[in-house]
Amino acid sequence: MHAVAVQFKVRAEWRNDFQETVLKNARRSLQEAGCHRFDVCFSEDGSECFLYELYKGRAAFEEHLVTPHFKEFDQVTRPFVITKRVETYLLHPNPLC
């Protein structure tokens, strides 16, 4: 499994628009065959957003990056965002779960 963690710092004047747009993108992403999880978390004041995404593999994540809904999200939210940080990981199953 391929895990992706994304952190955004969001401009105050765009927080509501960003939240609406990121939630729409999450719903659409979960319809992709290779996307198993897409969690959206916000700080209490809405200034930061954290995404946790889980894909079948690296190829499924690469496919996500070329979907029309991701491209739209990426372009629309650029003015909303102060910083964006993306990290990827390999998920190793926990034998205790």
Secondary structure as GFF3:
##gff-version 3
##sequence-region A 1 97
A	DSSP	beta_strand	2	10	.	.	.	ID=ss1
A	DSSP	three_ten_helix	12	14	.	.	.	ID=ss2
A	DSSP	alpha_helix	15	29	.	.	.	ID=ss3
A	DSSP	beta_strand	35	42	.	.	.	ID=ss4
A	DSSP	beta_strand	48	55	.	.	.	ID=ss5
A	DSSP	alpha_helix	58	65	.	.	.	ID=ss6
A	DSSP	alpha_helix	68	77	.	.	.	ID=ss7
A	DSSP	three_ten_helix	78	80	.	.	.	ID=ss8
A	DSSP	beta_strand	81	90	.	.	.	ID=ss9
###
